[in-house]
């Protein structure tokens, strides 16, 4: 009986130890600030084009409709059809990927996640850092790895724009435990875009992902401002009424 009680504890300790070892070996790095602006319509328009050209082949966004995007981004139906709708027939449809799930699982090991709420789940800073965090790793099935999601099955689809880079680590040994600390990236090959232009490309893309995660954000804020104005006016009127009613009471 005592041995049986010990087994779960040993399993738990082993799991914690293995997680600690993975964390120590993985290195990692601080997230970069995305500095997005969901109210920047030109940025959202560029981000929408980026998403449809580089992401929608594998990733869906099934909780947002093309009509919603057109309404908030100032795009006509013709512009939606000509520039964004590559695998849809009607503007009221949602963004679906043309890749069959069974093929995606066979090729990548898992079905690429839907991107509708990814910005709310992971945060804009994480997405921005992730898209900049690929580095060459010869032993990887895709030839690359990612600083912020080690072992990711997602290939570096933006390699042509960013180029390839290496991740530099320094090793530290303490009490027989060797840890690796991320020191920075080193460019290996140049991409079509320079570093500043690539940062802008990624920022626009993440800005669009943050937008589709909450399309009514701008409307909600506008309504919120009017509600606060109404409550302020009502407060002033209520205070003046109170003063008028109680002016003769000492």
Buried (B, 14 or more C-beta within 10 A) or exposed (E): EEEEEEEEEEEEEEEEEEEEEEEBEBBBBEBBEBEBEBEBBEBBBBBBBBBBBBBBBBBBBBBBBBBBBBEBBEBEEEBBBEBBBEBBEEBEBBBBBEBEEEEBEEEBEEBBBBBBBBBEEBBBBBBBBBBBBBBBBEEBEBBBBBBBBBEBBBBBBBBEBBBBBEBEBEEEEEEEEEBBEBEEBEEEEEBEBEEEEBBEBBBBBBBBBBBBBEBEBBEEEEEEEEEEEEEEEEEEEEEEEEEEEEEEEE
